[in-house]
C-alpha cells in the first residue's frame, strides 16, 4: 500500500510523533510510522526502507537527538537524494523542529527551508503537508536513483565496517560539494571540499562513508587517488578505465572523458601532505568542473581553495561506542573501562582503535590499567604518527606542545609562550595541522590524545620537565591573584608525598597493608599541611586538600581499612573467611586516576611538575 507520508523520528520522540501522526490521519493522509522497531538497532531494516520507497514524502521530526541516530539519517538521506535527482533536494522532505534553534539541523538546505514548530498551529503543518503531497504524483521509490557509481581506480576505498557518528560532518561535506544549492546563505563557489583534522582523526574514513551513502549523487563515478602514490600512473589508469586511450597528457585525457559523459562525479585526493604551496595543491583538483573535488589532509590552510570541513574528535558517547564495537565479547566492567579510555585520550578515533586492537587480546580493563605505563606503550603507533607530523614545527613546536600539555585539559594562556622564545611560526604550523587550537581568542589547547602522547612519549623527557615547570611558573605569575608562599610550599609537599605513594606507583605484588597505611599517613600529612597554611592563605590549596581527604581518601579508607582488618583477624580462626584482597587490589588501581588528578592540580599551585609525568 502506498503512503502519503513517512514519519521519521527517534524512539525518544515517540509521544509527540504519535500525536502528530494522529492529526495527519485525521486530515485524511495515509501515514506510515514504525510503531514496532523505531530504530531499535543501528540500521534501517529492508522492510522500513521498502515502506519509505512506497511513500511520497518524508516528514522528519528533527529533535536534537534525530541527527545522532544513524537509522534516521539513512531515511533522510534516501528522501533527500530522491528530491535532488528530481532537481530539488527539498522536494521530498519536510521538517518539524521542536527545538528553539536550528543549529542541529543538517544539511543547510533543510535549515534554511520553512519548517513547522510545535509552538505554531498544527493546522498550518497539516495544510503544508497536504499541499506538498498533492504536488507529488509518484513515490520516493519510483525516482530513478541511477546506477551504483563506478569507483576508480578499483577496488574503491571502503569505509570502516562499523562507521560511527559524523552525521554533521557528512552533511557539511555534501553542502560543500553542492555550493549551488546554498547560494543564498553561503554565496555559492567552487565544488571543492578540504576535509582536515589532526592525524588519525578519520578524514579518509569520513569521505569513504560519504561516497558510500551519497554515491548516487555522482553517477559519473568516484575517483579515489592517493597523494602519496605516483600521480601520472594514477591518472593514466583512470584515463584507460574511462576509455580515454591515445596520446597526450593523462589529465587531459581524463578531462575529455568526463566532458563527454557530462555526469556529476567525485574526485577524491587522499592524504595531501601539509606545507605545500597552494598552486601545487590546486593541480591535484579535478581536471573537469563536472567533478567535485575532495582533499583529505592535516593542513587546514588548504581550505582557501574551497570550503573547509574540519573533523573534530568524536563526542564521548560516540567514542565509547567506537571502542565497544571493536570488542567481540564484553566483559563485566568493559563499559566503564571504555569510558575511562575516552576520558584519557578523548574522541580521537585512531588512538581509540589502537587501544581497542590491544584490548582484543588483553582486555579493555588491562589496556586501561596500562595506558599510563611506559613499560607497555599501548599507544605506540599513535604516538609515532603524531610525533612525526609535528616534526616540521621543529624543537620550538615540541616546546609549545610541552607547555600546552602541562595545562591540559585547561587551555594555556598565550602569554605563557613569552618565556619560550620565538615560537610564533611553530604555533602557526601546529594550528594549521589541528594539533593546537586557539580558544577564546587568548589561549591554546590541544586534543587530549596529543597531551597524552607528549606527556608519555616525549623524545626528550628532561626538556619536557623543564618546559613544563617554566609554563606552570608562568601561569602562577600571571594569575589574577598571588598564591600565598606558604600555600605553594604546602601544595608541593603534599604533591611530593603523593607522587611516591602507592597506588600512584604500580603496586606490584604484596603490600596491601602497607598501601592502606600509606594512604592513612597521607591523609594525616595533608591535614597537617592545611592547618599550617592558616586561615589567611588563599583557598586554592584548601579546596584541593579537602577534595583529596574527603572525596578520595576517606571513602576508600572507611570501606577497605575495616574490611582488610576483619579478614586478617578472621584468618586466625577460619581458613574459609572471605578474601577481599583481589577486590582491594582493583580498588587501589581505580584510586590511581583521582590521585593523579590531585597531583596535577597541586602542580598548578606549586608551579612544579613533579609527579605529573605519570599523568
TIBABA-898778 format. One line per 4 residues: number of its first residue (from 0); for each residue x, y, z of C-alpha. Coordinates in nm, 2 decimals, decimal comma, always signed. Layout:
<lumbas>
NUM = X Y Z | ...
</lumbas>
This chain:
<lumbas>
0 = +0,00 +0,00 +0,00 | +0,13 +0,35 -0,09 | +0,17 +0,61 +0,18 | +0,14 +0,98 +0,16
4 = +0,37 +1,05 +0,45 | +0,66 +0,85 +0,60 | +0,71 +0,99 +0,96 | +1,08 +0,97 +1,06
8 = +1,16 +1,01 +1,43 | +1,36 +0,87 +1,72 | +1,23 +0,64 +1,99 | +1,28 +0,92 +2,25
12 = +1,03 +1,13 +2,05 | +0,76 +0,87 +2,02 | +0,49 +1,06 +2,22 | +0,49 +1,38 +2,01
16 = +0,54 +1,18 +1,69 | +0,23 +0,97 +1,76 | +0,02 +1,28 +1,83 | +0,15 +1,43 +1,50
20 = +0,06 +1,11 +1,31 | -0,29 +1,11 +1,45 | -0,35 +1,47 +1,34 | -0,23 +1,39 +0,99
24 = -0,45 +1,08 +0,96 | -0,75 +1,29 +1,08 | -0,67 +1,51 +0,78 | -0,71 +1,21 +0,55
28 = -0,35 +1,15 +0,49 | -0,20 +0,80 +0,48 | +0,08 +0,79 +0,73 | +0,34 +0,52 +0,79
32 = +0,53 +0,51 +1,12 | +0,75 +0,24 +1,25 | +0,54 +0,15 +1,56 | +0,74 -0,16 +1,65
36 = +1,11 -0,10 +1,59 | +1,15 +0,28 +1,59 | +1,52 +0,22 +1,52 | +1,59 -0,02 +1,80
40 = +1,90 -0,11 +1,61 | +2,16 +0,10 +1,43 | +2,04 +0,05 +1,08 | +1,72 +0,06 +0,89
44 = +1,56 -0,28 +0,80 | +1,48 -0,37 +0,45 | +1,11 -0,36 +0,54 | +1,13 +0,00 +0,66
48 = +1,33 +0,11 +0,35 | +1,06 -0,06 +0,14 | +0,79 +0,14 +0,32 | +0,99 +0,46 +0,27
52 = +1,00 +0,37 -0,10 | +0,62 +0,34 -0,11 | +0,58 +0,69 +0,04 | +0,56 +1,02 -0,14
56 = +0,71 +1,24 +0,13 | +0,93 +1,21 +0,44 | +0,83 +1,42 +0,74 | +1,13 +1,44 +0,98
60 = +1,06 +1,51 +1,35 | +1,41 +1,68 +1,38 | +1,48 +1,70 +1,75 | +1,83 +1,73 +1,90
64 = +1,85 +1,35 +1,91 | +1,75 +1,30 +1,55 | +2,09 +1,37 +1,38 | +2,26 +1,13 +1,63
68 = +2,06 +0,83 +1,50 | +2,21 +0,66 +1,20 | +1,88 +0,50 +1,10 | +1,70 +0,84 +1,09
72 = +1,98 +0,97 +0,88 | +1,96 +0,68 +0,64 | +1,59 +0,76 +0,59 | +1,65 +1,13 +0,55
76 = +1,94 +1,08 +0,30 | +1,72 +0,85 +0,09 | +1,44 +1,10 +0,06 | +1,68 +1,40 +0,02
80 = +1,87 +1,23 -0,27 | +1,55 +1,13 -0,44 | +1,45 +1,50 -0,44 | +1,79 +1,60 -0,56
84 = +1,77 +1,36 -0,85 | +1,44 +1,53 -0,94 | +1,61 +1,87 -0,94 | +1,51 +1,99 -0,59
88 = +1,66 +1,83 -0,27 | +1,37 +1,97 -0,06 | +1,10 +1,82 -0,29 | +1,06 +1,50 -0,08
92 = +1,14 +1,63 +0,27 | +0,96 +1,84 +0,53 | +1,09 +1,92 +0,88 | +0,93 +1,95 +1,22
96 = +1,16 +2,13 +1,45 | +1,07 +2,10 +1,82 | +1,39 +2,29 +1,94 | +1,44 +2,66 +1,99
100 = +1,73 +2,69 +1,75 | +1,82 +2,55 +1,41 | +2,19 +2,47 +1,45 | +2,13 +2,10 +1,49
104 = +1,96 +2,07 +1,15 | +2,17 +1,94 +0,86 | +2,21 +1,99 +0,57 | +2,19 +2,37 +0,54
108 = +1,92 +2,34 +0,27 | +1,68 +2,20 +0,54 | +1,79 +2,46 +0,80 | +1,70 +2,74 +0,57
112 = +1,38 +2,59 +0,44 | +1,05 +2,67 +0,61 | +0,97 +2,42 +0,89 | +0,69 +2,37 +1,14
116 = +0,74 +2,42 +1,51 | +0,51 +2,27 +1,78 | +0,45 +2,62 +1,91 | +0,26 +2,71 +1,59
120 = -0,09 +2,60 +1,50 | -0,10 +2,23 +1,39 | -0,33 +2,31 +1,10 | -0,06 +2,50 +0,93
124 = +0,16 +2,19 +0,92 | -0,12 +1,96 +0,80 | -0,21 +2,21 +0,53 | +0,15 +2,23 +0,42
128 = +0,19 +1,85 +0,41 | -0,13 +1,82 +0,21 | -0,02 +2,07 -0,05 | +0,32 +1,90 -0,07
132 = +0,17 +1,56 -0,12 | -0,06 +1,69 -0,39 | +0,25 +1,80 -0,58 | +0,40 +1,45 -0,57
136 = +0,23 +1,21 -0,81 | +0,49 +0,94 -0,75 | +0,65 +0,77 -0,46 | +1,01 +0,80 -0,34
140 = +1,09 +0,46 -0,47 | +0,97 +0,55 -0,82 | +1,25 +0,81 -0,85 | +1,54 +0,69 -1,07
144 = +1,83 +0,69 -0,84 | +2,07 +0,59 -1,11 | +2,32 +0,31 -1,10 | +2,58 +0,25 -0,83
148 = +2,87 +0,48 -0,93 | +3,19 +0,34 -1,07 | +3,48 +0,37 -0,83 | +3,83 +0,41 -0,99
152 = +4,10 +0,30 -0,95 | +3,93 -0,02 -0,85 | +3,88 -0,15 -0,59 | +3,73 +0,15 -0,43
156 = +3,83 +0,28 -0,09 | +3,59 +0,15 +0,16 | +3,47 +0,29 +0,50 | +3,51 +0,10 +0,82
160 = +3,25 -0,17 +0,86 | +3,11 +0,00 +1,17 | +3,14 +0,36 +1,09 | +3,03 +0,57 +1,40
164 = +2,88 +0,92 +1,41 | +2,99 +1,21 +1,20 | +2,64 +1,29 +1,07 | +2,70 +1,67 +1,08
168 = +3,03 +1,64 +0,90 | +2,88 +1,42 +0,63 | +2,61 +1,68 +0,56 | +2,87 +1,96 +0,57
172 = +3,08 +1,78 +0,32 | +2,77 +1,73 +0,10 | +2,68 +2,10 +0,12 | +3,04 +2,20 +0,04
176 = +3,03 +1,99 -0,27 | +2,70 +2,14 -0,38 | +2,75 +2,51 -0,32 | +2,50 +2,60 -0,59
180 = +2,23 +2,46 -0,35 | +2,31 +2,72 -0,09 | +2,39 +3,03 -0,28 | +2,16 +3,24 -0,06
184 = +2,33 +3,15 +0,26 | +2,68 +3,05 +0,16 | +2,74 +3,26 -0,16 | +2,80 +2,96 -0,39
188 = +3,16 +2,89 -0,50 | +3,36 +2,61 -0,64 | +3,26 +2,25 -0,55 | +3,59 +2,19 -0,36
192 = +3,59 +2,05 +0,00 | +3,90 +2,03 +0,21 | +3,84 +1,77 +0,49 | +4,11 +1,83 +0,75
196 = +4,20 +1,74 +1,11 | +4,48 +1,61 +1,33 | +4,64 +1,30 +1,20 | +4,44 +0,98 +1,27
200 = +4,11 +1,17 +1,33 | +3,94 +0,98 +1,04 | +3,93 +1,22 +0,74 | +3,97 +0,93 +0,49
204 = +3,70 +0,72 +0,66 | +3,46 +1,02 +0,66 | +3,50 +1,07 +0,29 | +3,47 +0,69 +0,22
208 = +3,15 +0,68 +0,42 | +3,02 +0,99 +0,23 | +3,09 +0,81 -0,10 | +2,90 +0,51 +0,02
212 = +2,59 +0,69 +0,14 | +2,58 +0,97 -0,12 | +2,73 +0,78 -0,42 | +2,41 +0,81 -0,62
216 = +2,47 +1,18 -0,64 | +2,77 +1,11 -0,86 | +2,66 +0,89 -1,15 | +2,98 +0,98 -1,34
220 = +3,19 +0,78 -1,09 | +3,40 +0,82 -0,78 | +3,77 +0,86 -0,85 | +3,99 +0,80 -0,54
224 = +4,36 +0,90 -0,57 | +4,63 +0,89 -0,31 | +4,86 +1,19 -0,29 | +5,14 +0,96 -0,17
228 = +5,13 +0,74 -0,48 | +5,28 +0,82 -0,82 | +5,05 +1,08 -0,98 | +5,09 +1,01 -1,35
232 = +5,03 +0,64 -1,31 | +4,70 +0,70 -1,13 | +4,58 +0,95 -1,39 | +4,68 +0,70 -1,67
236 = +4,49 +0,42 -1,50 | +4,17 +0,64 -1,47 | +4,20 +0,76 -1,83 | +4,23 +0,40 -1,96
240 = +3,94 +0,28 -1,75 | +3,73 +0,56 -1,89 | +3,83 +0,46 -2,25 | +4,04 +0,77 -2,30
244 = +4,33 +0,60 -2,47 | +4,58 +0,76 -2,70 | +4,84 +1,02 -2,68 | +4,86 +1,33 -2,47
248 = +4,88 +1,41 -2,10 | +4,67 +1,17 -1,89 | +4,50 +1,46 -1,71 | +4,38 +1,60 -2,04
252 = +4,25 +1,26 -2,15 | +4,06 +1,22 -1,82 | +3,91 +1,57 -1,87 | +3,80 +1,49 -2,22
256 = +3,64 +1,16 -2,10 | +3,45 +1,35 -1,82 | +3,34 +1,61 -2,07 | +3,19 +1,35 -2,30
260 = +2,98 +1,20 -2,02 | +2,88 +1,53 -1,86 | +2,77 +1,33 -1,55 | +2,85 +1,47 -1,20
264 = +3,14 +1,28 -1,04 | +3,35 +1,29 -0,73 | +3,73 +1,34 -0,74 | +3,90 +1,24 -0,41
268 = +4,27 +1,31 -0,33 | +4,35 +1,14 -0,01 | +4,64 +1,22 +0,22 | +4,76 +1,56 +0,08
272 = +5,07 +1,64 +0,29 | +5,09 +1,96 +0,49 | +5,30 +2,26 +0,40 | +5,26 +2,26 +0,02
276 = +5,21 +2,57 -0,19 | +4,85 +2,64 -0,28 | +4,93 +2,63 -0,65 | +5,08 +2,29 -0,61
280 = +4,77 +2,16 -0,43 | +4,54 +2,32 -0,69 | +4,69 +2,10 -0,95 | +4,56 +1,80 -0,77
284 = +4,20 +1,90 -0,81 | +3,96 +1,76 -1,07 | +4,06 +1,82 -1,43 | +3,70 +1,89 -1,52
288 = +3,43 +2,11 -1,35 | +3,17 +1,84 -1,36 | +3,37 +1,65 -1,09 | +3,35 +1,79 -0,74
292 = +3,69 +1,77 -0,56 | +3,76 +1,65 -0,21 | +4,10 +1,67 -0,04 | +4,19 +1,50 +0,29
296 = +4,47 +1,65 +0,48 | +4,60 +1,76 +0,82 | +4,66 +2,12 +0,67 | +4,37 +2,35 +0,74
300 = +4,53 +2,61 +0,52 | +4,42 +2,44 +0,20 | +4,06 +2,54 +0,28 | +4,14 +2,86 +0,08
304 = +4,09 +2,65 -0,23 | +3,72 +2,58 -0,14 | +3,53 +2,50 +0,17 | +3,69 +2,36 +0,48
308 = +3,53 +2,07 +0,65 | +3,70 +2,03 +0,99 | +3,68 +1,69 +1,15 | +3,68 +1,72 +1,53
312 = +3,72 +1,45 +1,79 | +3,42 +1,22 +1,84 | +3,17 +1,31 +2,12 | +3,22 +1,09 +2,42
316 = +2,91 +0,87 +2,36 | +3,02 +0,80 +2,00 | +3,38 +0,75 +2,10 | +3,27 +0,49 +2,36
320 = +3,06 +0,32 +2,11 | +3,35 +0,30 +1,87 | +3,56 +0,12 +2,13 | +3,29 -0,12 +2,23
324 = +3,21 -0,20 +1,87 | +3,56 -0,34 +1,83 | +3,53 -0,58 +2,12 | +3,36 -0,91 +2,03
328 = +3,25 -1,01 +2,38 | +3,20 -0,76 +2,65 | +3,33 -0,85 +3,00 | +3,20 -0,70 +3,32
332 = +3,33 -0,35 +3,36 | +3,42 -0,31 +2,99 | +3,18 -0,01 +2,95 | +3,34 +0,17 +3,25
336 = +3,69 +0,09 +3,11 | +3,58 +0,23 +2,77 | +3,46 +0,55 +2,95 | +3,79 +0,59 +3,12
340 = +3,99 +0,53 +2,80 | +3,79 +0,80 +2,63 | +3,84 +1,04 +2,92 | +4,22 +0,98 +2,89
344 = +4,27 +1,02 +2,51 | +3,95 +1,20 +2,41 | +3,75 +1,11 +2,10 | +4,05 +1,05 +1,87
348 = +3,94 +0,75 +1,65 | +4,29 +0,65 +1,56 | +4,40 +0,63 +1,92 | +4,08 +0,45 +2,03
352 = +4,12 +0,19 +1,75 | +4,48 +0,13 +1,86 | +4,36 +0,08 +2,22 | +4,07 -0,14 +2,11
356 = +4,31 -0,35 +1,90 | +4,52 -0,42 +2,21 | +4,20 -0,49 +2,41 | +4,11 -0,78 +2,17
360 = +4,39 -0,98 +2,32 | +4,45 -0,83 +2,66 | +4,10 -0,70 +2,75 | +3,98 -0,34 +2,80
364 = +4,04 -0,33 +3,17 | +4,40 -0,44 +3,12 | +4,45 -0,17 +2,85 | +4,31 +0,09 +3,07
368 = +4,54 +0,00 +3,36 | +4,84 +0,00 +3,14 | +4,76 +0,32 +2,95 | +4,99 +0,53 +3,16
372 = +5,27 +0,27 +3,17 | +5,60 +0,33 +2,99 | +5,67 -0,04 +3,01 | +5,38 -0,13 +2,78
376 = +5,32 +0,15 +2,53 | +4,97 +0,07 +2,41 | +4,95 +0,39 +2,21 | +5,29 +0,35 +2,05
380 = +5,16 +0,36 +1,69 | +4,95 +0,67 +1,76 | +5,25 +0,84 +1,93 | +5,48 +0,77 +1,64
384 = +5,23 +0,91 +1,39 | +5,16 +1,23 +1,58 | +5,52 +1,30 +1,67 | +5,62 +1,25 +1,30
388 = +5,36 +1,50 +1,20 | +5,49 +1,78 +1,43 | +5,85 +1,73 +1,31 | +5,80 +2,02 +1,07
392 = +5,74 +2,25 +1,36 | +6,09 +2,16 +1,50 | +6,21 +2,19 +1,86 | +6,01 +2,51 +1,90
396 = +5,69 +2,32 +1,82 | +5,76 +2,05 +2,07 | +5,82 +2,31 +2,33 | +5,48 +2,47 +2,26
400 = +5,32 +2,13 +2,29 | +5,50 +2,06 +2,62 | +5,38 +2,39 +2,76 | +5,02 +2,34 +2,65
404 = +5,01 +1,98 +2,77 | +5,12 +2,10 +3,12 | +4,79 +2,29 +3,14 | +4,57 +2,03 +2,98
408 = +4,28 +1,98 +2,99 | +4,26 +2,35 +3,06 | +4,36 +2,60 +2,79 | +4,70 +2,77 +2,83
412 = +4,70 +3,15 +2,82 | +4,90 +3,28 +2,52 | +5,14 +3,50 +2,74 | +5,29 +3,18 +2,88
416 = +5,46 +3,14 +2,54 | +5,67 +3,45 +2,60 | +5,91 +3,25 +2,81 | +5,98 +3,00 +2,53
420 = +6,14 +3,24 +2,29 | +6,04 +3,29 +1,92 | +5,77 +3,02 +1,87 | +5,52 +3,21 +1,66
424 = +5,59 +3,03 +1,34 | +5,57 +2,69 +1,53 | +5,23 +2,78 +1,67 | +5,10 +2,87 +1,32
428 = +5,23 +2,54 +1,18 | +5,08 +2,34 +1,47 | +4,75 +2,52 +1,44 | +4,73 +2,46 +1,06
432 = +4,77 +2,09 +1,14 | +4,50 +2,10 +1,40 | +4,75 +1,99 +1,67 | +4,68 +2,30 +1,87
436 = +4,36 +2,52 +1,88 | +4,31 +2,88 +1,96 | +4,02 +2,92 +2,21 | +3,86 +3,23 +2,35
440 = +4,10 +3,45 +2,15 | +4,37 +3,43 +2,41 | +4,46 +3,07 +2,49 | +4,58 +2,74 +2,33
444 = +4,46 +2,39 +2,39 | +4,55 +2,05 +2,25 | +4,34 +1,74 +2,19 | +4,35 +1,50 +2,48
448 = +4,54 +1,24 +2,28 | +4,82 +1,50 +2,19 | +4,86 +1,59 +2,56 | +4,88 +1,22 +2,65
452 = +5,14 +1,15 +2,38 | +5,36 +1,45 +2,48 | +5,35 +1,35 +2,85 | +5,43 +0,99 +2,79
456 = +5,63 +0,97 +2,47 | +5,83 +1,29 +2,46 | +6,16 +1,21 +2,29 | +6,34 +1,44 +2,54
460 = +6,19 +1,38 +2,89 | +6,44 +1,62 +3,06 | +6,35 +1,90 +2,83 | +5,98 +1,82 +2,89
464 = +6,03 +1,86 +3,26 | +6,20 +2,19 +3,23 | +5,95 +2,34 +2,98 | +5,65 +2,22 +3,19
468 = +5,80 +2,37 +3,50 | +5,85 +2,70 +3,32 | +5,50 +2,70 +3,19 | +5,35 +2,64 +3,53
472 = +5,57 +2,91 +3,68 | +5,45 +3,15 +3,41 | +5,09 +3,07 +3,49 | +5,15 +3,13 +3,86
476 = +5,30 +3,47 +3,78 | +5,01 +3,57 +3,56 | +4,72 +3,45 +3,78 | +4,48 +3,72 +3,89
480 = +4,59 +3,67 +4,25 | +4,92 +3,59 +4,41 | +4,95 +3,25 +4,56 | +5,05 +3,26 +4,92
484 = +5,40 +3,12 +4,95 | +5,30 +2,90 +5,25 | +5,02 +2,76 +5,04 | +5,25 +2,70 +4,75
488 = +5,51 +2,52 +4,97 | +5,23 +2,31 +5,13 | +5,10 +2,21 +4,79 | +5,44 +2,10 +4,68
492 = +5,50 +1,90 +5,00 | +5,17 +1,71 +4,95 | +5,24 +1,67 +4,58 | +5,58 +1,51 +4,65
496 = +5,43 +1,27 +4,91 | +5,15 +1,16 +4,67 | +5,39 +1,11 +4,38 | +5,58 +0,85 +4,57
500 = +5,30 +0,66 +4,74 | +5,10 +0,35 +4,65 | +4,89 +0,34 +4,43 | +5,03 +0,63 +4,23
504 = +5,33 +0,40 +4,16 | +5,24 +0,04 +4,04 | +5,16 -0,18 +4,33 | +5,33 -0,50 +4,21
508 = +5,30 -0,80 +4,44 | +5,20 -0,78 +4,80 | +5,19 -0,47 +5,01 | +4,82 -0,43 +5,07
512 = +4,86 -0,35 +5,44 | +5,14 -0,11 +5,35 | +4,93 +0,06 +5,09 | +4,64 +0,12 +5,34
516 = +4,89 +0,25 +5,60 | +5,05 +0,48 +5,34 | +4,71 +0,63 +5,25 | +4,63 +0,68 +5,62
520 = +4,96 +0,87 +5,66 | +4,90 +1,09 +5,36 | +4,56 +1,18 +5,50 | +4,72 +1,29 +5,83
524 = +5,00 +1,47 +5,64 | +4,76 +1,67 +5,42 | +4,55 +1,77 +5,72 | +4,87 +1,90 +5,90
528 = +4,98 +2,10 +5,59 | +4,63 +2,25 +5,57 | +4,65 +2,35 +5,93 | +4,99 +2,51 +5,89
532 = +4,87 +2,73 +5,60 | +4,64 +2,91 +5,84 | +4,31 +3,08 +5,77 | +4,46 +3,38 +5,59
536 = +4,60 +3,19 +5,29 | +4,43 +3,16 +4,95 | +4,16 +2,89 +4,92 | +4,31 +2,71 +4,62
540 = +4,52 +2,46 +4,82 | +4,24 +2,42 +5,08 | +4,00 +2,32 +4,80 | +4,23 +2,06 +4,66
544 = +4,33 +1,93 +5,00 | +3,97 +1,89 +5,11 | +3,89 +1,70 +4,79 | +4,18 +1,47 +4,84
548 = +4,08 +1,39 +5,20 | +3,70 +1,39 +5,18 | +3,63 +1,27 +4,83 | +3,92 +1,04 +4,75
552 = +4,09 +0,91 +5,07 | +3,81 +0,90 +5,33 | +3,56 +0,69 +5,13 | +3,83 +0,44 +5,03
556 = +3,98 +0,41 +5,38 | +3,64 +0,39 +5,55 | +3,54 +0,09 +5,33 | +3,87 -0,10 +5,29
560 = +4,06 -0,05 +5,61 | +3,80 -0,23 +5,83 | +3,74 -0,49 +5,56 | +4,11 -0,58 +5,55
564 = +4,13 -0,59 +5,93 | +3,83 -0,82 +5,96 | +3,99 -1,05 +5,71 | +4,32 -1,06 +5,89
568 = +4,15 -1,12 +6,22 | +3,92 -1,40 +6,09 | +4,20 -1,59 +5,92 | +4,34 -1,68 +6,26
572 = +4,03 -1,89 +6,33 | +3,87 -1,96 +5,99 | +4,05 -2,06 +5,68 | +3,74 -2,01 +5,47
576 = +3,69 -1,65 +5,56 | +3,61 -1,42 +5,26 | +3,93 -1,29 +5,10 | +3,89 -0,93 +4,99
580 = +4,25 -0,89 +4,85 | +4,16 -0,92 +4,48 | +3,89 -0,66 +4,51 | +4,11 -0,44 +4,72
584 = +4,38 -0,45 +4,45 | +4,12 -0,34 +4,19 | +4,01 -0,06 +4,42 | +4,37 +0,06 +4,47
588 = +4,41 +0,05 +4,10 | +4,10 +0,26 +4,05 | +4,23 +0,51 +4,31 | +4,53 +0,59 +4,09
592 = +4,34 +0,82 +3,84 | +4,18 +1,05 +4,10 | +4,51 +1,07 +4,29 | +4,69 +1,17 +3,97
596 = +4,43 +1,44 +3,91 | +4,51 +1,58 +4,25 | +4,88 +1,58 +4,17 | +4,81 +1,78 +3,86
600 = +4,60 +2,03 +4,05 | +4,87 +2,06 +4,32 | +5,14 +2,11 +4,05 | +4,95 +2,41 +3,92
604 = +4,95 +2,57 +4,26 | +5,31 +2,49 +4,34 | +5,44 +2,57 +3,99 | +5,65 +2,25 +3,99
608 = +5,56 +1,95 +3,76 | +5,70 +1,68 +4,00 | +5,50 +1,37 +3,96 | +5,30 +1,48 +3,66
612 = +5,50 +1,26 +3,43 | +5,28 +0,97 +3,55 | +4,97 +1,15 +3,41
</lumbas>
